[in-house]
């Protein structure tokens, strides 16, 4: 999962947008459409199958109604006493009576064939093998549909009726009459002498019916070519089919293949099958339809929907491609500008021909580079001024040293000539200069500051020729406290300047003592205040 996230994060914006579009839009839309199409197709197929199933039920009912006509005809024959008497003559009579009886039976059967449509022949097969058949198609005593059978007791309709108390329907059989194929199903029933039922069956009546009757019932309402109906017997053989050549054939296990091979559903890739089993006959009524033809409207809707969806997706893809191309172009321009600026070219300007966020980024970046360039120029100017200041500071350091050395030389000259007062004054002046100039931003103790003040006052006394006297009093507990250098000296200097000492010096009043000077209290209070303030603040001042 982590590797997938990393790969996604490494993708460019355009690919990310296309991937997001695929995941959020295209894939869900395709899945929804597939689900919708499958649901519509399934619902449509279910509805069609339900309609077809109901149609098969109706076909089965119509078939049973049609068969009832033949069964009713069979019952009429079954209870015909004259016919029963003639059958008994065929069984027990002389040859001459049998010939007369056959003629009468044939005339009787002729009357019955004209009653119901579709009857090809009616055959009466006695238990002793005597047979009388009236063929409605040939109307011949010699030629009929069963001529190829010398003994009709072996034909399937007779065999099917053996042991069956009711009527039996024999599925469609194929007949070859002089090279012409014909297809007929049969309704057969055993006959009895009602006066002597204990003797059993005296014969079997066989009704031969044209298969076209069933085919017309099955496909009477279907001429569209989208589907066919047909009937299967219990053994899987075809009873009725639109094509007679497939009647009496076995369909096998796959009805779709059978229908497809029959060629009655042309261009059918998908064949739908619906079946209904009629309990009264045991026949299976089958409908086969062309799913592609039935669902062509659904397919047409699917094609139109897919075309519209594809067009929309293509349009969105084009818009995304155009947008991502502009994104990549804008991002590439910005990245190129950043790399150029990173290499040191602050004159580089980014140009993005849009007013979106990328345009804002480009504008702000240009302003930033312009400001950075100004700041660099200011820094360069400040550095130049700092360098000049450092040089001046170095000169300032050189000048005091030159002054210290000069004063020291003069001091030694004064000592050599015995001018002790001058030597003392020069020594104090040198120490004062060193104290005031060197490390003026550092802290100093009250004791060191007082020593500086003593030397400063000694020089002032020399200057003013003893016009004042000064006495320093410092409490011992504050001597080691730290204060800023030259913090007290301005107060002392102001006291001397403002306290009338200069005026007293002009008046040559050297007898005035410092303790009587009006500034005495001011100086003392100033020093005391500084010391107290220093004692409260401590060494961190």
Secondary structure, 3 states (H helix, E strand, C coil): CHHHHHHHHHCCHHHHHHHHHHHHHHHHHHHHHHHHHHHHHHHHHHHHHHHHHHHHHHHHHHHHHHHHHHHHHHHHHHCCHHHHHHHHHHHHCCHHHHHHHHHHHHHHHHHHHCCCCCEEEEEEEECCCCEEEEECCCCCCCCCCCCCCCCHHHCHHHHHHCCCCCCEEEEEEEEEECCEEEEEEEEEEEEECHHHHHHCEEEEEEEEEECHHHHHHHCCCCCCCCEEEEEECCCCEEEECCCHHHCCCECCCCHHHHHHHHCCCCCCCCEEEEEEECCCCCCEEEEEEEHHHHCHHHHHHHHHHHHHHHHHHHHHHHHHHHHHHHHHHHHHHHHHHHHHHHCCCCCCCCCCCCCCHHHHHHHHHHHHHHHHHHHHHHHHHHHHHHHHHHHHHHHHHHHHHHHHHHHHHHHHHHHHCCCHHHHHHHHHHHHHHHHHHCCCCCEEEHHHHHHHHHHHHHHHHHHCCCCCCCCCCCCHHHCCCEEECCCCHHHHHHHHHHCCHHHHHHCCCCCCCHHHCHHHHHHHHHHHHHHHHHHHHHHHC
